[in-house]
Amino acid sequence: MTIEKFLSDGKQFVDEGLNRLLPKEGTYPESIHQSMRYSVLAGGKRLRPLLVIAAAEAVGGSRESVLPFAVAAELIHTYTLIHDDLPALDDDNLRRGKPTNHKVFGEAIAILAGDALLTHAFSIMTNAALMGSIPEKNILKASNEMAKAMGSMGVIGGQVVDIESEGSPINAETLEYIHIYKTGFLFRACIQCGAVLSQATPAQFNSLSRYGAHIGLAFQIVDDILDITSDNEVLGKDVGSDLEKGKATYPALFGLEESKKKAELLVDQAVASLDDFDERAEPLRGIARFFVERTF
């Protein structure tokens, strides 16, 4: 299977799961459920849920069994996007090619929609009945990994340092902290959850964790690059906003060429982490390469 087919088929599979596991649009109170579905179903590459699936399949698991966690990963990701776009944070107008949630539903409903998506994600992840024969201890461990990744010593911590660093000169160490925590931790958690749910060995789990750490940082570096080199129509969100807000980015600190080289090196390291895996890990290798080749 080519990486293009894996991404296409996987996106359709995840989208069907999202539509099924999200509250229906007409569920009372309607405004919050319309808001939740608006942002989740607005599009997107579904890379994070596909990493859950790819990691599971790399160690012999099935996509059907881990679909609830894949769906939850996308709900969590969308929650972060809704909140990132709010006036108090990045104050963006465009996301996935559409007006941001608060522009359509108002700031109050957007905040609550993000809260509801995060909560619903954990409701799904802790519902063992949705995951067939996966042992409950594995479900608990995977849920814990995701919770740790999203907290104040994970994604939220990265967001805080990102906000506090706006408009101020920072060093490479702080920049790496922001990128690893704000973006990389969710990528790594998706990989770890897929591995744990599919009963990876400790050695497999450690290798996949290294893979996740490398691609998480690579993704954000490429995102920094695209904020300079792409445009709104292609990227589906406001570009140039990092520069306007004085945000800490790799191109701002190292320049475009050095940033590209850093991303390529990280992808090479990610792929090398999979040396002990067989052909079932090919989607993971393909996703890593896609990260540095993408233009959107």
Beta strands, then each sheet from edge to edge (+ up, - down):
strand 1: 94-95
strand 2: 98-99
sheet 1: 1+ 2-
end
